[in-house]
Amino acid sequence: MKLARVFSSLGILVLVVGMISLFGQVITAPAASPPASPKQAAVAAKEVKIGAIYPLSGGAAQAGVDMKAGIELAVEIVNGKYPDIDLPLAKTEGLPNLGGAKIAVVFADSQGKAEVGQTEAERLITSEQVIALLGCYHSAVTKTASNVAERVGLPFVNGESSSPDLTERGFRWFFRTSPNDVDFSRAMFDFIDTMNKQKNANIKTVSLLVEDTDFGTNSAIAQKAEAKRIGVNVVGEVKYKANTTSLNAEIQKLKADKADLLLPSSYLSDAILTVKTMKELDYNPKLILAQDAGYVDANFITTLAKDGEGIASRAAFSIDIINVKPVAKKINDLYRARTGKDLTDAPARSFTAMLTLMEAINRAGSTDPETIRKALAATDIPGRQTIMPWKGVKFDEKGQNSMGQAIIVQLQGGKYTTVFPFEFKNAEAVFPVPTWSQRK
């Protein structure tokens, strides 16, 4: 066997020598070029692709369209040049640390469904070859889509989903710019506590109405803990199936509980149905204090018109912030020119999340996922360079922005206006709100 291998090797050698003689020259293999570093590859790139997953159809489609416009505006500002806007990357064109590369966003429609969000995340990564993901509004969709990103090792930035569980999974690749339901619920009950102490509101009891997804379930957990903290009793907790067609039995139960306040956690269609059913059944808590989502959607305000007056909600942004933050006014002017309407909570958060991601990619100077992840972890954007009423954007060890801040807004005169905390207050809170029979 050894002899056979020797002859085989000699045969190959003879063949090679013969080829050299035939061509009259020595064939030399070109020296192998060293592989380009991620940074070198990034600088050569002219376009950086980011995937964005949002509900562009289904019950939350309008919110999805608004968030898409916010993201597109953030990209327009970074890809263009806006010297008078004091936001990250606004004064330059493209990503300076990547040779002026431009950002391109590939949008995907989750339809508001967790399983669709997961499939779209996989498609964006494998087929579109995006270098990072953004999304997804619904907490349940964000959960499945970010699972995909974590599995393959790709940065995932979220600006809208508030379920606390999202940053409690021990993930390395997940970052959330906005406060979570624990932060929001704390602000809600700080508002209640302040109303009791400073306005003699005498709020002693609350009831919860929550949908049965991650959003509603975790919202209820946070709110019950906060109620205990300030000594307010939760006298009713009603859970219903998301996207239901009737809430009659649930509202009847809440009416029987006779709580001072109702704290609902619902997306758009359920939020509208809740208020309509409350009116039909003449259910009159002293105040509705909502967990954002459907209650701050532009369609909620236009659909209910005067029936929505007095409803309050926690939020991360309100249009009256433009009165105290000039940069927010400049961005709102651009958003209004693009969409014909003012910024609302969700698109403002999407805008901020996208800007944060692009700032990290530029600081990384690379499209390498791990390098971007490290840049995100080191993010430190001051509050003055955001459009939000926040101290800034700085992630803790779990990927949660530790500098976000919640506000309380109330529908007054057809617009949500800030009523708490007082440094951002644009109007006094109306409390208690008129009963249905008192309204004209």
C-alpha positions in Angstrom: 0.0 0.0 0.0 2.8 2.4 0.9 4.5 1.6 -2.5 1.3 2.4 -4.3 1.0 5.8 -2.6 4.7 6.6 -3.6 4.0 5.8 -7.3 0.8 7.7 -7.2 2.7 10.8 -5.8 5.4 10.4 -8.5 2.7 10.2 -11.2 1.2 13.5 -10.0 4.7 15.1 -9.9 5.5 14.0 -13.5 2.1 15.4 -14.6 2.8 18.8 -13.1 6.3 19.0 -14.5 4.9 18.2 -17.9 2.4 21.0 -17.7 5.1 23.4 -16.8 7.1 22.4 -19.8 4.1 22.6 -22.0 3.3 26.2 -21.2 7.0 27.2 -21.0 6.6 29.0 -17.8 6.5 28.3 -14.1 3.0 28.3 -12.6 2.9 30.1 -9.3 -0.1 30.4 -7.2 -1.0 34.0 -6.4 -0.4 35.0 -2.8 -3.6 34.8 -0.7 -4.9 38.2 0.2 -5.6 38.6 4.0 -9.3 38.6 4.7 -10.8 42.1 5.0 -11.6 43.1 8.5 -15.2 43.9 9.3 -14.4 47.6 9.4 -12.6 47.5 6.0 -15.6 45.6 4.5 -18.0 48.2 6.0 -16.1 51.2 4.7 -16.3 49.7 1.2 -20.0 49.2 1.5 -22.2 52.0 0.0 -25.4 50.8 1.6 -26.2 49.4 5.1 -29.4 47.4 5.3 -31.6 47.2 8.4 -34.7 45.2 8.7 -37.8 46.7 10.4 -40.8 44.6 11.4 -44.1 46.4 12.1 -47.9 45.8 11.7 -48.5 47.3 8.3 -51.9 45.4 7.9 -54.5 44.2 10.4 -56.0 46.0 13.4 -52.9 48.1 14.2 -52.0 49.0 10.6 -52.4 52.7 11.1 -49.9 52.6 14.0 -47.6 50.6 11.8 -47.8 53.1 9.0 -47.1 56.0 11.4 -44.1 54.2 12.9 -42.8 53.4 9.4 -43.0 57.1 8.6 -41.1 57.9 11.8 -38.3 55.4 10.9 -38.1 56.8 7.3 -37.7 60.3 8.6 -34.9 59.2 10.9 -33.2 57.6 7.9 -33.7 60.7 5.8 -32.1 62.9 8.4 -29.0 60.6 8.7 -28.7 60.0 4.9 -29.1 63.7 4.2 -27.6 66.7 5.8 -29.5 68.9 8.4 -27.0 71.3 10.0 -29.6 73.0 12.1 -30.9 69.9 13.8 -29.0 68.9 17.0 -29.4 65.1 16.7 -26.8 62.4 16.2 -25.6 62.2 12.6 -27.9 65.0 11.4 -25.2 67.5 10.5 -23.3 65.0 8.3 -24.3 63.0 5.3 -24.6 59.2 5.6 -22.4 57.3 8.2 -19.1 59.1 8.4 -17.2 56.2 10.0 -18.3 53.9 7.2 -17.2 56.1 4.3 -20.5 58.0 4.1 -22.5 54.8 3.5 -26.3 55.3 3.4 -28.9 53.4 5.4 -31.5 51.4 3.6 -34.5 49.9 5.5 -36.3 46.8 4.4 -39.7 46.7 6.0 -41.7 43.6 6.8 -45.4 43.3 7.8 -46.0 41.3 11.0 -49.8 41.7 10.7 -49.6 41.9 14.5 -49.1 38.2 14.7 -46.2 36.6 16.7 -45.7 33.7 14.3 -45.6 36.0 11.3 -43.1 38.3 13.0 -40.8 35.3 13.6 -41.0 34.2 10.0 -40.3 37.7 8.7 -37.3 38.0 11.0 -35.9 34.8 9.5 -36.5 36.1 6.0 -34.9 39.5 6.6 -31.8 37.8 8.0 -31.4 35.0 5.5 -32.8 36.5 2.3 -32.3 40.3 2.7 -29.1 39.9 4.7 -29.8 42.8 7.0 -27.2 43.6 9.7 -29.7 44.5 12.4 -33.4 44.3 13.2 -35.8 46.9 14.5 -39.4 46.4 15.8 -42.0 45.2 16.4 -44.6 47.3 18.4 -46.6 44.4 19.8 -44.7 42.8 22.7 -45.7 39.3 21.6 -44.3 39.9 18.1 -41.1 41.5 19.5 -40.6 38.4 21.6 -40.6 35.9 18.8 -38.7 38.1 16.3 -36.0 38.9 18.8 -35.7 35.2 19.6 -34.6 34.7 16.0 -32.0 37.5 16.3 -30.6 36.2 19.5 -30.3 32.7 18.1 -28.2 33.9 15.1 -26.4 36.7 16.9 -27.8 39.8 15.3 -28.5 43.2 17.1 -32.2 43.8 17.7 -33.4 47.3 18.8 -36.9 47.9 20.1 -38.5 51.3 20.7 -42.2 50.5 21.4 -42.8 47.2 23.2 -43.2 47.6 26.9 -43.4 44.1 28.4 -40.8 43.9 31.1 -40.1 40.3 30.3 -38.3 41.3 27.1 -35.3 42.4 29.0 -35.4 39.7 31.6 -34.4 36.8 29.2 -30.7 37.2 29.6 -30.3 38.1 26.0 -27.0 39.7 24.7 -28.4 41.1 21.4 -31.6 42.8 22.5 -31.8 46.6 23.4 -34.9 48.6 24.3 -34.8 52.4 24.1 -38.2 53.1 25.7 -39.4 52.6 29.3 -41.1 49.3 30.1 -44.4 48.6 31.9 -42.7 48.7 35.3 -41.4 52.2 34.6 -44.7 53.3 33.0 -46.8 51.8 35.9 -44.6 53.5 38.4 -45.3 56.8 36.7 -49.1 56.1 36.6 -49.2 55.4 40.3 -46.9 58.3 41.1 -49.5 60.4 39.3 -52.3 58.8 41.4 -50.3 59.4 44.6 -49.6 63.0 43.7 -53.3 63.6 42.9 -54.3 62.2 46.3 -51.7 64.2 48.2 -51.8 67.5 46.3 -55.3 67.6 44.8 -57.3 65.7 47.4 -58.5 63.3 44.7 -59.3 60.6 47.3 -58.4 57.7 44.9 -58.6 54.5 47.0 -59.5 51.8 44.5 -58.6 50.7 40.9 -59.8 48.0 38.5 -57.7 46.5 35.8 -58.9 45.5 32.3 -56.1 43.6 30.4 -55.9 41.7 27.2 -54.5 38.1 27.4 -51.2 38.6 25.5 -47.7 39.4 27.0 -48.6 43.1 27.0 -51.7 42.8 29.1 -50.4 40.0 31.4 -47.2 41.8 32.4 -49.0 45.2 32.6 -51.3 43.7 35.3 -48.3 42.3 37.3 -46.6 45.7 37.3 -49.7 47.6 38.2 -50.6 45.4 41.1 -47.1 45.8 42.5 -47.3 49.6 42.2 -50.8 49.8 43.7 -49.5 48.0 46.8 -46.5 50.4 46.9 -48.7 53.5 47.4 -51.5 51.8 49.3 -54.3 51.7 46.7 -56.5 48.6 46.5 -57.0 46.6 43.3 -60.7 45.6 43.6 -61.1 44.1 40.2 -59.0 42.4 37.5 -60.7 41.4 34.3 -58.7 39.6 31.5 -60.2 39.3 28.0 -59.2 37.7 24.7 -57.4 40.2 22.5 -59.2 41.5 19.4 -62.5 40.5 20.9 -65.9 41.5 19.4 -67.7 42.0 22.7 -66.8 43.3 26.1 -70.3 43.5 27.6 -69.7 41.0 30.3 -66.3 42.4 31.2 -67.6 46.0 31.5 -70.6 44.8 33.6 -68.1 43.1 36.0 -66.0 46.3 36.2 -69.1 48.4 36.8 -70.0 46.2 39.7 -66.6 46.6 41.2 -67.2 50.3 41.6 -63.5 51.2 41.5 -62.5 54.9 41.5 -60.2 54.4 38.5 -60.1 52.0 35.5 -56.6 51.0 34.2 -57.0 49.3 30.8 -54.2 47.7 28.7 -55.4 47.2 25.2 -54.5 47.8 21.5 -56.6 49.9 19.2 -59.7 47.9 18.3 -60.2 46.7 21.9 -59.6 50.2 23.3 -62.3 51.7 21.1 -64.7 48.9 21.9 -64.0 49.4 25.7 -65.0 53.1 25.6 -68.1 52.4 23.4 -69.2 49.7 25.7 -68.7 51.8 28.8 -70.9 54.5 27.3 -73.6 51.9 26.4 -73.6 50.4 29.9 -73.2 53.8 31.6 -70.0 52.8 33.4 -68.5 55.9 35.0 -65.2 55.5 36.8 -63.7 58.9 37.9 -60.9 58.4 35.4 -59.6 56.0 32.7 -55.8 55.8 33.1 -54.6 53.7 30.2 -51.4 51.7 29.6 -50.7 53.6 26.3 -51.0 51.3 23.1 -54.4 51.7 21.5 -55.4 54.6 23.7 -52.8 57.0 22.2 -53.3 55.9 18.6 -54.4 58.7 16.3 -57.4 56.6 15.1 -58.6 56.2 18.7 -58.9 60.0 19.0 -60.6 60.5 15.7 -63.0 57.6 16.0 -64.3 58.4 19.5 -64.2 62.2 19.2 -65.9 63.8 22.2 -66.4 60.4 23.8 -62.7 60.2 24.3 -62.4 63.4 26.2 -60.8 63.1 29.6 -59.2 59.8 29.0 -55.7 59.7 30.4 -52.7 57.5 29.5 -49.1 57.0 30.3 -46.8 57.8 27.3 -43.2 58.3 26.4 -44.0 61.3 24.1 -46.7 63.9 23.6 -46.9 66.6 21.0 -46.7 69.4 23.5 -43.2 68.3 24.2 -42.3 70.6 21.2 -43.1 73.5 23.5 -40.1 72.7 25.8 -37.8 70.9 23.3 -37.0 72.9 20.1 -35.4 69.9 18.4 -38.7 68.0 18.9 -40.5 70.8 17.1 -38.1 70.7 14.1 -38.7 66.9 13.8 -42.4 67.3 14.1 -42.4 69.9 11.3 -40.6 67.4 9.1 -42.9 64.6 10.1 -46.0 66.7 9.5 -44.7 67.6 6.0 -44.3 63.9 5.3 -47.6 62.6 6.7 -49.9 65.6 7.1 -50.2 65.1 10.9 -48.3 65.6 14.1 -46.0 63.0 15.8 -47.7 60.8 18.3 -46.2 58.5 21.0 -45.4 55.4 18.9 -43.7 57.0 15.8 -41.7 59.3 18.1 -40.4 56.2 19.9 -39.7 54.4 16.6 -37.8 57.4 15.3 -35.7 57.5 18.5 -35.0 53.7 18.3 -33.9 53.9 14.7 -31.7 56.9 15.4 -30.1 55.1 18.3 -29.3 52.1 16.2 -27.8 54.1 13.3 -25.7 56.1 15.8 -24.3 52.9 17.2 -23.5 51.4 13.8 -21.6 54.6 12.9 -19.7 54.5 16.1 -18.9 50.9 15.5 -17.5 51.8 12.1 -18.4 48.3 11.0 -21.3 46.1 9.9 -19.9 43.2 12.0 -22.8 42.2 14.4 -20.6 41.8 17.4 -18.9 45.2 16.9 -22.4 46.8 16.6 -23.6 45.0 19.7 -20.7 46.4 21.7 -21.3 49.9 20.4 -25.0 49.6 21.4 -24.0 48.5 24.9 -21.7 51.6 25.1 -24.4 54.0 23.9 -24.6 57.3 25.8 -26.8 59.8 24.0 -27.7 62.9 26.1 -31.3 63.9 26.5 -30.8 67.1 24.6 -30.0 65.0 21.5 -33.3 63.2 21.6 -36.8 64.4 20.9 -38.1 62.6 24.0 -38.6 64.0 27.5 -35.8 61.7 28.7 -32.4 62.1 30.4 -31.0 60.3 27.4 -30.3 56.8 26.0 -27.9 54.6 28.0 -28.4 50.8 28.3 -28.0 48.8 31.4 -26.6 45.3 31.6 -30.0 43.9 30.5 -30.3 46.1 27.4 -32.9 48.4 28.9 -32.5 52.2 28.6 -32.0 53.4 32.1 -32.6 57.1 31.2 -36.1 56.9 29.8 -39.0 58.6 31.4 -42.7 58.2 31.3 -45.3 61.0 31.2 -49.0 61.1 31.8 -51.2 62.7 29.1 -54.9 63.4 29.0 -57.3 64.0 26.1 -58.3 67.6 26.3 -59.9 69.4 23.4 -59.3 66.5 21.0 -55.5 66.4 21.8 -53.4 64.6 24.3 -51.7 67.1 26.6 -49.1 66.4 29.3 -50.4 66.7 32.8 -47.6 64.9 34.7 -44.8 65.2 35.8 -45.1 68.9 36.5 -41.9 70.0 34.8 -43.5 68.9 31.5 -47.0 69.8 32.4 -49.0 71.7 29.7 -52.4 71.7 31.5 -54.0 70.7 34.7 -55.5 67.2 34.9 -59.3 67.1 34.6 -60.5 65.0 37.6 -63.0 63.5 38.0 -64.2 63.4 34.4 -67.8 64.1 33.6 -70.2 61.1 33.6 -71.8 60.1 30.3 -75.1 61.8 31.3 -73.2 65.0 32.1 -71.5 65.2 28.7 -73.1 67.2 25.9 
